[in-house]
Structures are given as C-alpha cells and as structure tokens.
C-alpha cells in the first residue's frame, strides 16, 4: 500500500475477501499494520531484511516459518495476547484458524520479497485443510 500521500497520524485501508488491512503512519517511515482476517485464510508469504513483531489481539493463528539455519519448517499456534517475533530474512506465512485481529510492526525500514512456495498457496486460495500437518519446507528443497 502506497503511504506517500498519507499524513502522520492517519491510516489507509485495503479490503478483500479475506478481511482488511489497516496501515497506520505513525511518523516518517514508521508504520503499524492491523489486520482483520477471516478464519480459513492465509497472509504474508514473504520475508524482509528487518525483524517483524506481531501481537494477536483476538482469535487463533498458525505461523509457518522456515528456520534460516536448517531450512526446516517451524509451525506454532498463537492466540489472544501472544507476542510473535519473526527474525529478519525468515520466510513466513500466517494461517488464520479463527476470525483474527493482529497488530504488526518492524524494527527497521520495511521492504518485503515474496517467498514463492508460501505465496503461491495464498494466491491460489488453497484451503487450510489441504496443508494441515504437512511440512511445507519440502516445497522449497530442490529435487534430488
């Protein structure tokens, strides 16, 4: 979302079938996102050069991340009031298990790149049940 015309202290919103993203401009280059996401949908599927911080305000979510050292997928579930740290350069994807409100911010200038194995599932609208219990890190490994 282009924030160049948004004044400090103001916000912009983006809505789609998954819910809404509200992006707040706190100061020049300082942003906080609040997501409302309906149960059964995914978001993110990216990585960035800075650490990302999230707080679940309501609902349950599953976070999939690739460990940058081993390439193995780490999957954890979070609920209301849980604080999440996603290290820099770590591919990640949220899977929303219940209607969910989530706050998100970064410790440096935000610039993201899509991580194709995760992002393609988001863009295809793949149901959560299709990947339940699967290790998605296998999608990122080259064939032997």
QUICORVEN-V953207 format. One record per pair of residues at least 24 apart in sequence whose C-alpha atoms are under 7 Angstrom apart, sorted by sequence separation. I is the first residue (numbers start at 1). J is the second residue. D is the distance in whole Angstrom. If there is no record, write none. Layout:
i: (I;I)
j: (J;J)
d: (D;D)
This chain:
i: (56;57;66;91;56;65;66;93;55;56;65;66;55;56;65;55;64;65;54;55;63;64;54;63;64;53;54;63;53;62;63;52;53;61;62;52;61;62;51;52;61;62;51;60;61;51;60;61;50;60;49;59;48;49;59;60;48;59;47;58;59;47;58;47;57;46;47;56;57;45;46;56;45;55;56;44;45;54;55;44;54;55;43;44;54;42;43;53;54;42;43;53;42;52;53;41;42;52;41;51;52;40;50;51;39;40;50;38;39;50;37;39;38;39;50;38;37;38;48;49;73;37;48;73;36;37;48;73;36;47;48;72;35;36;46;47;71;34;35;46;47;34;35;46;47;34;45;46;33;34;45;33;66;32;33;32;45;46;31;45;43;29;42;40;40)
j: (80;81;90;115;81;90;91;118;81;82;91;92;82;83;92;83;92;93;83;84;92;93;84;93;94;84;85;94;85;94;95;85;86;94;95;86;95;96;86;87;96;97;87;96;97;88;97;98;88;98;88;98;88;89;99;100;89;100;89;100;101;90;101;91;101;91;92;101;102;91;92;102;92;102;103;92;93;102;103;93;103;104;93;94;104;93;94;104;105;94;95;105;95;105;106;95;96;106;96;106;107;96;106;107;96;97;107;96;97;108;96;98;98;99;110;99;99;100;110;111;135;100;111;136;100;101;112;137;101;112;113;137;101;102;112;113;137;101;102;113;114;102;103;114;115;103;114;115;103;104;115;104;137;104;105;105;118;119;105;119;122;109;122;127;128)
d: (5;6;6;6;5;7;6;6;6;6;6;7;6;7;4;5;5;7;6;6;7;5;5;6;6;6;7;5;5;6;6;6;6;7;5;5;6;6;6;7;4;7;5;6;5;4;5;7;4;5;5;5;6;5;6;7;5;4;5;5;7;5;5;5;5;5;7;6;6;7;6;5;5;6;7;7;5;7;5;5;5;7;6;6;4;7;5;6;7;5;7;5;4;6;6;6;6;5;6;6;7;6;6;6;5;6;6;7;5;6;7;4;7;5;7;4;6;6;7;7;6;5;6;7;6;7;5;5;5;6;6;6;6;7;6;6;7;7;5;5;6;6;7;4;7;5;6;5;6;6;6;5;7;6;6;5;5;7;7;4;7;7;6;7;6)
